[in-house]
Amino acid sequence: MDIQTADDDAAGLQALVAELRAQNAALVAQNAALLARVAELERQVGLNSANSGKPPSSDGLKKPVRVSSLRETSGKKPGGQKGHPGKTLRRAEAPDATVDHFPPACDSCGAALSEAMATGHTARQVFDLPEPRPLVVTEHRAHRCHCTACGRQTRAAFPAGVTAPVQYGARVAAFVVYLLHYQLLPEKRLAELMADLFGVNLATATVAAMSQTCAARFEGFATTVRDHVAAAAVKHLDETGFRIGGKTQWLHIASTILLTFYRVSPKRGSLPHNVTGVVVHDHWRPYYTLKGVLHALCNAHHLRELKALVEIEKEDWARKMQRLLRRARHAANLAREQGKPLPPRLIALFERCYDAVLADGLAFHDGQLPLVRPASKAKRRGRQPRRVGHNLLLRLSSRKQDVLRFLSDPAVPFTNNLAERDGRMMKLRQKISGGFRTVDAAAEFGTIRSLLSTAKKQGWDILSTLTAQPSQLLAQLRTG
């Protein structure tokens, strides 16, 4: 072999080595990206309603094992606690009907017995529903009177609300609206129920008309509730999507312990106006564009995210943060029950522990290998991708005051569960009846649900609320 041939072979081998090294580097990068993708998919598969913001309906038929609830054990026995008033069925002092039973013969000798031989009795009461009866029909007669002085005939006026020759009364309309918008019965099933139980045959158009009339009557009430919620010292905000005319729109919830206001909007980013005080929410970024308010973040969301990091990612700092937040909640609840603020020294202690856990978590993530962008996004600009736990750490760090506001302000709750509960009925409404056909129908629903939810919080009787005048309700409305 001559020197030229040897040089050519060496050059070829060097080129081959360089090519193989390039291929190896590409395979290493591809392998890292695939491993990151697998880890992300495994994380997503491990998420459920117990350790993330996913709704319970997404769990499917195989529900997650509830081995570790977000609630702490109270140490109390299950069931009603001492001092709880209870709702046991109790005897009525004046029963509507009495049925006497007498023994026909003596148990000992068999001699006949009569009512006159009675010496005492033992009573038992049965509470039952009455037999369905036809509607009570009230005929209003507006008489005409002839004036002997001038000869003119004057007719009496009909009562307010009596506008047609034949119509349903206020209690029928209230019952229909209650079933439609509170118990969420579809219109056809509601009409069937009214026919079966009361013999009232309603067309679905009549049901819709009753709903429209009710919404128009209480629109001013809902507007007043909106203003009271906006001015409240602490209010809860949330939003949920629903379908109107086949398109996704949004139901915005603004509520306090005593008030609820629902607002329909085509945009999720449509924020309430004239809001002051503290706003409790789930860290949706547009809420931070509200001017002149303080923020409090929902720690139920944080506990669920931390639970996922503990169970799926095995990050130890998340377990420490879970325990710290639960202890802080317990201390705040005890102070609130005693009507006292938390001592400043205890607040400072919680804050120092909070900072220490954040430092542990950030040190852990700083020591991890950086994530590799997927091949499809390799050429995109912007910051490097971060792990889920790292993103949560940065949020808990930058929004520390908002996360821990419940420690310094007894009026601020630990979670945003109030707004979550107020919005839950919309998901139930969608499951039962689907979406709305028109924006007007959705707005009617929001107005009436604002009335009904507020009435429940105020302790009002629902049917009486639906038949009352809005001015009467506003006069007795408690705002805080």
Backbone torsions as a table, in degrees:
resi	resn	phi	psi	omega
1	MET	NA	126.5	-179.4
2	ASP	-82.1	171.7	-175.5
3	ILE	-65.8	-36.4	-178.7
4	GLN	-63.1	-42.7	179.6
5	THR	-64.2	-41.8	179.3
6	ALA	-62.4	-41.3	179.2
7	ASP	-64.0	-41.1	179.0
8	ASP	-62.5	-42.7	178.8
9	ASP	-63.5	-41.6	179.4
10	ALA	-63.2	-41.2	179.1
11	ALA	-64.6	-39.7	178.2
12	GLY	-64.5	-40.9	178.7
13	LEU	-64.9	-39.7	178.3
14	GLN	-63.1	-40.8	178.2
15	ALA	-64.4	-40.7	178.8
16	LEU	-64.6	-42.4	178.3
17	VAL	-61.2	-44.0	179.5
18	ALA	-61.5	-42.1	179.0
19	GLU	-63.8	-43.1	-179.6
20	LEU	-66.0	-38.3	177.5
21	ARG	-63.2	-40.9	178.2
22	ALA	-63.7	-43.4	177.9
23	GLN	-62.8	-40.7	179.8
24	ASN	-63.1	-43.1	178.5
25	ALA	-62.5	-40.0	178.8
26	ALA	-65.3	-41.1	179.2
27	LEU	-66.3	-38.5	177.0
28	VAL	-61.8	-45.1	179.0
29	ALA	-63.9	-42.0	179.1
30	GLN	-64.2	-41.4	179.1
31	ASN	-62.6	-42.0	178.7
32	ALA	-63.0	-41.6	178.7
33	ALA	-64.3	-41.5	179.6
34	LEU	-65.9	-39.7	177.6
35	LEU	-62.8	-41.4	177.8
36	ALA	-64.1	-39.6	179.0
37	ARG	-65.5	-43.0	177.9
38	VAL	-61.6	-43.5	179.2
39	ALA	-61.2	-40.5	179.6
40	GLU	-66.9	-41.5	178.9
41	LEU	-66.1	-39.8	176.8
42	GLU	-63.5	-37.2	177.3
43	ARG	-64.1	-43.5	-179.5
44	GLN	-65.5	-39.3	178.6
45	VAL	-64.0	-33.5	-178.6
46	GLY	-77.8	-8.8	-179.7
47	LEU	-79.7	140.6	174.9
48	ASN	-148.3	-172.4	-176.2
49	SER	-68.6	-15.8	-178.2
50	ALA	-86.8	-23.4	-176.2
51	ASN	-126.4	20.0	178.1
52	SER	-158.5	-176.6	178.4
53	GLY	-86.0	8.8	180.0
54	LYS	-67.5	142.5	179.3
55	PRO	-72.9	154.8	178.4
56	PRO	-57.1	-28.6	-179.0
57	SER	-63.9	-23.1	-179.3
58	SER	-78.8	-8.8	-179.1
59	ASP	-74.1	-17.0	-179.2
60	GLY	73.3	-160.8	-176.9
61	LEU	-74.8	-26.1	180.0
62	LYS	-94.1	95.2	-177.9
63	LYS	-74.9	150.2	178.8
64	PRO	-67.4	147.5	178.1
65	VAL	-72.3	123.7	-176.2
66	ARG	-88.5	68.2	-178.1
67	VAL	-83.6	-20.6	-179.5
68	SER	-142.3	94.2	179.5
69	SER	-73.4	157.0	174.7
70	LEU	-70.3	-19.0	177.8
71	ARG	-78.7	144.8	174.5
72	GLU	-89.2	147.3	178.3
73	THR	-68.4	136.5	-178.8
74	SER	-88.5	-15.5	-177.4
75	GLY	83.1	-1.5	-179.7
76	LYS	-89.5	156.2	177.8
77	LYS	-71.9	152.7	178.0
78	PRO	-64.2	156.7	176.9
79	GLY	97.0	-172.4	-179.0
80	GLY	-64.2	138.7	-178.4
81	GLN	-93.4	165.2	-179.4
82	LYS	-60.8	133.5	-178.7
83	GLY	89.6	-9.9	178.3
84	HIS	-69.8	127.5	-175.1
85	PRO	-62.8	-33.7	179.3
86	GLY	72.8	170.6	179.7
87	LYS	-136.1	46.0	179.6
88	THR	-69.3	141.9	176.9
89	LEU	-64.3	125.0	-176.5
90	ARG	-118.3	155.8	-177.5
91	ARG	-62.9	145.3	174.8
92	ALA	-90.6	135.1	-179.4
93	GLU	-69.5	-33.5	-178.5
94	ALA	-127.6	88.6	180.0
95	PRO	-65.1	152.2	-179.1
96	ASP	-73.4	-28.3	179.9
97	ALA	-146.6	149.8	179.1
98	THR	-127.6	129.7	177.5
99	VAL	-118.9	120.3	-178.9
100	ASP	-93.2	138.4	177.3
101	HIS	-123.9	128.3	179.9
102	PHE	-120.8	143.2	178.0
103	PRO	-70.0	137.6	-178.6
104	PRO	-76.1	-28.2	-175.9
105	ALA	-149.7	159.7	179.7
106	CYS	-71.4	135.3	179.1
107	ASP	-67.7	-23.1	-174.9
108	SER	-88.9	-56.2	-174.1
109	CYS	-108.4	-12.2	178.8
110	GLY	87.4	4.4	-179.4
111	ALA	-67.5	149.0	-179.8
112	ALA	-67.0	143.1	177.8
113	LEU	-120.2	152.7	-178.6
114	SER	-130.8	172.1	-179.3
115	GLU	-63.1	-32.9	-177.5
116	ALA	-65.8	-19.1	-178.2
117	MET	-88.7	2.2	-176.8
118	ALA	-65.3	138.3	179.8
119	THR	-119.1	-7.1	-179.0
120	GLY	168.8	176.5	-178.7
121	HIS	-150.7	161.4	171.1
122	THR	-117.3	132.9	-173.1
123	ALA	-110.4	142.3	170.2
124	ARG	-133.1	141.2	-176.5
125	GLN	-114.7	140.0	177.5
126	VAL	-118.0	120.8	177.0
127	PHE	-94.6	124.2	-178.0
128	ASP	-144.7	164.9	177.1
129	LEU	-81.8	145.6	176.8
130	PRO	-71.7	161.9	175.0
131	GLU	-63.7	138.3	176.5
132	PRO	-57.2	135.0	-179.9
133	ARG	-120.7	156.2	174.0
134	PRO	-62.0	159.2	179.9
135	LEU	-62.0	148.4	173.5
136	VAL	-79.0	120.5	-177.1
137	VAL	-101.4	121.4	177.5
138	THR	-110.9	121.8	178.4
139	GLU	-97.9	123.1	177.0
140	HIS	-96.7	126.3	-179.4
141	ARG	-116.0	114.7	177.8
142	ALA	-94.3	103.5	-175.3
143	HIS	-80.9	152.2	173.8
144	ARG	-104.4	139.3	178.8
145	CYS	-121.5	140.0	-178.8
146	HIS	-96.5	123.5	-179.7
147	CYS	-82.1	122.1	-179.5
148	THR	-75.3	-18.1	-177.3
149	ALA	-78.8	-44.7	-176.3
150	CYS	-119.5	-8.5	177.8
151	GLY	85.7	0.5	-178.1
152	ARG	-80.1	145.4	175.7
153	GLN	-101.3	130.5	-179.1
154	THR	-119.8	130.5	179.9
155	ARG	-102.9	141.4	178.1
156	ALA	-68.1	153.5	178.7
157	ALA	-86.1	144.7	174.0
158	PHE	-75.5	153.9	177.7
159	PRO	-61.8	156.6	177.9
160	ALA	-59.6	134.2	-179.9
161	GLY	94.5	-16.2	177.6
162	VAL	-94.6	95.8	-168.9
163	THR	-120.8	-9.8	-175.6
164	ALA	-127.7	158.5	177.7
165	PRO	-58.7	-36.6	177.4
166	VAL	-140.0	130.5	-178.6
167	GLN	-158.1	164.4	174.4
168	TYR	-86.4	151.7	-177.6
169	GLY	-85.1	178.4	-174.8
170	ALA	-65.7	-34.8	-177.7
171	ARG	-71.6	-35.4	175.1
172	VAL	-63.4	-45.5	179.9
173	ALA	-63.5	-40.1	179.2
174	ALA	-63.7	-41.4	-179.9
175	PHE	-64.8	-40.6	179.2
176	VAL	-64.3	-46.5	-179.7
177	VAL	-64.3	-38.9	178.2
178	TYR	-60.9	-46.9	-179.6
179	LEU	-67.9	-35.6	-175.8
180	LEU	-74.9	-45.2	-170.1
181	HIS	-107.5	-15.7	176.5
182	TYR	-104.3	-48.9	176.1
183	GLN	-84.6	-7.4	170.6
184	LEU	62.0	35.3	175.2
185	LEU	-75.2	137.4	172.6
186	PRO	-63.2	156.0	-173.6
187	GLU	-58.9	-41.8	-177.9
188	LYS	-67.1	-41.9	178.8
189	ARG	-67.9	-34.1	177.3
190	LEU	-64.0	-45.0	178.6
191	ALA	-62.0	-37.9	178.3
192	GLU	-65.6	-41.2	178.4
193	LEU	-62.2	-45.9	-179.3
194	MET	-61.8	-35.7	178.5
195	ALA	-70.9	-41.6	-177.1
196	ASP	-70.1	-41.9	-173.4
197	LEU	-89.5	-33.1	-172.7
198	PHE	-124.5	-3.0	-178.3
199	GLY	69.4	22.3	-179.7
200	VAL	-100.0	115.1	-178.0
201	ASN	-95.8	104.1	-177.5
202	LEU	-106.7	138.6	169.5
203	ALA	-82.9	151.5	179.7
204	THR	-62.0	-28.6	176.9
205	ALA	-66.4	-34.7	177.3
206	THR	-67.5	-40.3	177.1
207	VAL	-60.1	-45.7	179.8
208	ALA	-63.3	-39.3	-180.0
209	ALA	-65.5	-39.1	177.3
210	MET	-63.2	-39.0	178.2
211	SER	-65.4	-43.3	180.0
212	GLN	-63.0	-43.0	-180.0
213	THR	-63.3	-42.4	179.9
214	CYS	-64.3	-44.8	-179.7
215	ALA	-62.3	-41.7	179.7
216	ALA	-64.6	-36.6	-177.8
217	ARG	-69.0	-34.2	-174.7
218	PHE	-106.1	15.5	179.8
219	GLU	-63.9	-40.6	178.2
220	GLY	-65.9	-35.5	177.0
221	PHE	-62.1	-45.6	-179.7
222	ALA	-63.6	-37.3	178.6
223	THR	-64.3	-40.6	177.7
224	THR	-64.6	-40.7	176.9
225	VAL	-61.1	-42.0	177.8
226	ARG	-56.1	-45.7	-178.0
227	ASP	-66.8	-38.1	178.6
228	HIS	-65.9	-40.0	179.0
229	VAL	-65.0	-43.0	-179.8
230	ALA	-61.7	-33.5	-177.6
231	ALA	-90.1	-6.0	-177.7
232	ALA	-64.8	151.9	-179.5
233	ALA	-63.8	-38.7	178.8
234	VAL	-133.2	127.7	175.8
235	LYS	-136.4	155.0	-177.9
236	HIS	-108.5	135.6	179.8
237	LEU	-123.4	142.6	175.5
238	ASP	-160.3	170.0	178.9
239	GLU	-150.1	151.0	178.7
240	THR	-146.3	145.5	-178.1
241	GLY	-84.4	146.9	172.4
242	PHE	-152.7	167.7	-170.2
243	ARG	-100.8	132.2	174.2
244	ILE	-130.1	118.1	180.0
245	GLY	59.6	32.4	178.9
246	GLY	82.5	3.0	-179.9
247	LYS	-117.5	149.2	178.7
248	THR	-78.1	123.7	173.1
249	GLN	-128.7	-170.6	-167.5
250	TRP	-133.7	139.3	171.6
251	LEU	-106.1	118.0	179.9
252	HIS	-98.5	133.3	-177.9
253	ILE	-112.4	130.6	172.4
254	ALA	-132.4	121.9	-172.4
255	SER	-148.3	159.5	170.1
256	THR	-128.2	-174.2	179.8
257	ILE	-63.8	-27.9	-174.6
258	LEU	-111.5	-10.2	-172.6
259	LEU	-136.0	150.3	174.2
260	THR	-140.8	132.5	175.7
261	PHE	-130.1	130.8	178.1
262	TYR	-112.7	138.8	-178.1
263	ARG	-135.7	132.5	-179.8
264	VAL	-98.2	134.8	-179.4
265	SER	-147.8	145.4	175.8
266	PRO	-72.7	-15.2	-176.6
267	LYS	-117.0	138.1	175.9
268	ARG	-68.3	-31.6	-176.8
269	GLY	-82.5	11.2	177.7
270	SER	-77.7	109.5	-173.8
271	LEU	-98.5	154.6	178.2
272	PRO	-68.8	159.0	-177.7
273	HIS	-107.7	158.6	174.6
274	ASN	56.3	36.9	-178.4
275	VAL	-88.1	134.6	176.8
276	THR	-130.0	174.1	175.6
277	GLY	82.8	-148.8	-177.9
278	VAL	-102.1	132.2	178.4
279	VAL	-109.2	120.4	178.0
280	VAL	-98.2	127.0	-177.5
281	HIS	-155.3	-175.2	-173.7
282	ASP	-107.5	32.3	175.8
283	HIS	70.3	25.6	171.7
284	TRP	-72.0	123.5	-167.2
285	ARG	-57.1	-41.0	-179.5
286	PRO	-56.3	-24.8	177.4
287	TYR	-62.3	-25.9	179.8
288	TYR	-76.6	-2.5	174.0
289	THR	-89.1	-7.4	176.5
290	LEU	-65.4	136.1	-176.7
291	LYS	-94.9	142.8	172.1
292	GLY	73.2	24.7	179.4
293	VAL	-127.0	159.7	169.7
294	LEU	-102.7	156.8	-175.0
295	HIS	-118.8	145.9	172.6
296	ALA	-134.1	126.6	-175.9
297	LEU	-92.3	150.5	-179.2
298	CYS	-76.5	114.9	-179.3
299	ASN	-82.5	-11.2	171.6
300	ALA	-64.8	-38.4	175.1
301	HIS	-63.0	-42.7	-179.8
302	HIS	-63.7	-41.7	-179.4
303	LEU	-64.1	-36.6	178.2
304	ARG	-67.9	-42.1	178.6
305	GLU	-65.3	-39.9	177.7
306	LEU	-65.3	-36.4	178.5
307	LYS	-62.6	-40.1	177.7
308	ALA	-64.4	-39.5	179.1
309	LEU	-66.7	-34.4	178.4
310	VAL	-70.9	-45.1	-172.9
311	GLU	-80.5	-36.2	-172.4
312	ILE	-102.4	-49.2	-176.5
313	GLU	-86.9	-16.1	179.9
314	LYS	59.4	42.8	179.2
315	GLU	-93.9	118.5	-172.0
316	ASP	-68.6	-33.4	-179.6
317	TRP	-61.3	-31.4	-179.3
318	ALA	-65.4	-38.6	177.5
319	ARG	-62.9	-40.8	178.9
320	LYS	-65.1	-40.0	179.9
321	MET	-68.5	-38.5	174.9
322	GLN	-54.4	-52.5	-176.6
323	ARG	-62.8	-40.0	-179.6
324	LEU	-63.9	-47.1	-179.2
325	LEU	-63.4	-38.5	179.2
326	ARG	-66.3	-40.8	177.9
327	ARG	-66.2	-39.6	177.7
328	ALA	-63.7	-41.2	177.9
329	ARG	-62.1	-44.4	-179.2
330	HIS	-61.6	-43.8	179.4
331	ALA	-63.7	-42.4	179.6
332	ALA	-65.1	-39.0	179.1
333	ASN	-65.8	-41.5	178.2
334	LEU	-62.3	-43.9	179.2
335	ALA	-64.0	-39.4	180.0
336	ARG	-65.3	-40.3	178.2
337	GLU	-63.5	-32.9	179.7
338	GLN	-85.7	-3.7	180.0
339	GLY	70.9	26.1	-178.1
340	LYS	-124.8	151.0	172.6
341	PRO	-77.1	158.8	175.7
342	LEU	-66.7	139.9	177.4
343	PRO	-61.0	140.8	-179.8
344	PRO	-56.5	-34.5	-179.8
345	ARG	-64.8	-37.8	179.2
346	LEU	-69.5	-39.2	176.6
347	ILE	-60.7	-44.8	179.6
348	ALA	-62.7	-36.6	178.1
349	LEU	-63.7	-45.7	177.9
350	PHE	-61.2	-40.5	-179.5
351	GLU	-65.3	-39.5	178.2
352	ARG	-65.3	-42.5	177.4
353	CYS	-63.4	-39.0	178.3
354	TYR	-60.1	-47.4	179.8
355	ASP	-63.0	-38.3	-179.1
356	ALA	-65.5	-42.1	178.5
357	VAL	-64.9	-41.8	177.2
358	LEU	-60.2	-41.7	179.8
359	ALA	-63.1	-41.1	176.8
360	ASP	-60.7	-45.4	-178.3
361	GLY	-64.9	-43.9	-180.0
362	LEU	-65.6	-37.4	176.8
363	ALA	-64.1	-38.5	178.1
364	PHE	-61.6	-46.1	-176.9
365	HIS	-74.6	-29.5	176.2
366	ASP	-65.8	-26.4	179.3
367	GLY	-85.9	-4.3	179.3
368	GLN	-84.5	152.3	174.9
369	LEU	-65.0	140.6	179.7
370	PRO	-63.7	147.4	177.8
371	LEU	-71.7	147.4	179.7
372	VAL	-99.7	133.1	177.3
373	ARG	-64.7	142.3	172.0
374	PRO	-59.6	153.7	-177.5
375	ALA	-57.0	-34.6	-177.8
376	SER	-70.1	-19.1	-178.4
377	LYS	-116.4	13.4	-173.0
378	ALA	-64.1	-30.4	-175.5
379	LYS	-92.3	1.3	-178.8
380	ARG	-75.2	149.2	176.7
381	ARG	-89.2	172.7	178.8
382	GLY	113.9	178.7	-177.3
383	ARG	-68.3	158.7	177.2
384	GLN	-67.5	146.2	179.0
385	PRO	-64.4	146.5	179.2
386	ARG	-118.5	157.0	177.2
387	ARG	-71.5	158.5	-177.6
388	VAL	-59.5	-44.4	-180.0
389	GLY	-62.9	-36.2	178.4
390	HIS	-65.0	-42.6	177.8
391	ASN	-62.0	-41.7	179.2
392	LEU	-64.7	-40.6	178.1
393	LEU	-59.4	-44.7	-179.3
394	LEU	-64.8	-36.7	177.3
395	ARG	-66.8	-46.5	179.8
396	LEU	-63.4	-29.3	179.6
397	SER	-77.5	-47.1	-176.6
398	SER	-73.9	-25.1	-178.2
399	ARG	-112.8	36.1	-175.6
400	LYS	-57.7	-46.1	-179.1
401	GLN	-60.8	-39.1	-178.9
402	ASP	-71.9	-34.2	178.2
403	VAL	-67.5	-40.7	-173.1
404	LEU	-102.7	16.3	-177.9
405	ARG	-63.0	-27.6	-180.0
406	PHE	-63.9	-19.8	178.9
407	LEU	-73.9	-41.2	-175.1
408	SER	-91.1	-20.3	-178.7
409	ASP	-122.3	106.2	-177.9
410	PRO	-61.4	-20.6	-179.8
411	ALA	-78.2	-14.6	-177.9
412	VAL	-91.3	125.2	-179.7
413	PRO	-80.1	167.7	-179.3
414	PHE	-73.5	-28.6	-174.9
415	THR	-130.6	173.8	172.7
416	ASN	-104.3	28.4	-174.8
417	ASN	-63.2	-26.3	179.3
418	LEU	-60.0	-49.9	178.5
419	ALA	-67.6	-35.4	177.5
420	GLU	-60.0	-44.5	179.3
421	ARG	-66.4	-40.2	-179.8
422	ASP	-65.8	-25.6	179.8
423	GLY	-92.4	-10.9	-174.5
424	ARG	-65.3	-32.1	-176.6
425	MET	-64.6	-25.7	179.5
426	MET	-65.2	-39.8	177.4
427	LYS	-64.9	-38.2	177.0
428	LEU	-65.2	-41.3	178.3
429	ARG	-60.7	-40.4	179.4
430	GLN	-66.9	-39.6	179.7
431	LYS	-64.6	-36.4	-176.1
432	ILE	-80.9	-49.6	-169.9
433	SER	-121.3	0.4	-178.5
434	GLY	77.1	-152.9	-177.1
435	GLY	-90.0	-166.4	178.7
436	PHE	-107.0	151.1	-180.0
437	ARG	-81.5	-33.5	-176.2
438	THR	-132.8	159.7	176.6
439	VAL	-65.7	-36.4	-179.8
440	ASP	-62.0	-40.8	178.9
441	ALA	-64.2	-39.6	178.0
442	ALA	-66.6	-39.5	178.4
443	ALA	-65.2	-39.5	175.7
444	GLU	-59.4	-43.7	179.2
445	PHE	-60.1	-44.1	179.3
446	GLY	-62.4	-41.3	179.9
447	THR	-64.8	-47.4	-176.8
448	ILE	-69.6	-38.8	177.2
449	ARG	-66.8	-31.7	173.9
450	SER	-60.7	-43.2	178.0
451	LEU	-64.6	-49.0	-173.8
452	LEU	-69.0	-42.8	179.5
453	SER	-64.9	-41.8	177.4
454	THR	-64.0	-40.5	179.1
455	ALA	-61.4	-41.2	177.4
456	LYS	-61.8	-44.2	180.0
457	LYS	-67.0	-31.4	179.6
458	GLN	-79.4	-13.1	-177.8
459	GLY	82.3	20.7	179.6
460	TRP	-83.7	152.9	171.8
461	ASP	-72.0	130.2	-171.6
462	ILE	-65.6	-49.0	-177.1
463	LEU	-65.8	-37.0	176.5
464	SER	-65.8	-35.2	177.8
465	THR	-62.6	-43.3	-176.7
466	LEU	-70.4	-21.7	178.2
467	THR	-98.0	-7.1	-177.7
468	ALA	-80.2	165.0	174.1
469	GLN	-82.4	140.2	179.7
470	PRO	-54.0	-37.1	-179.6
471	SER	-63.5	-35.8	177.4
472	GLN	-64.7	-42.2	-179.3
473	LEU	-67.5	-41.0	-179.7
474	LEU	-64.8	-30.9	-179.0
475	ALA	-68.2	-28.0	-178.3
476	GLN	-108.0	11.6	-178.2
477	LEU	-72.3	126.1	174.9
478	ARG	-98.2	130.3	-175.6
479	THR	-108.5	-6.4	178.9
480	GLY	150.3	NA	NA
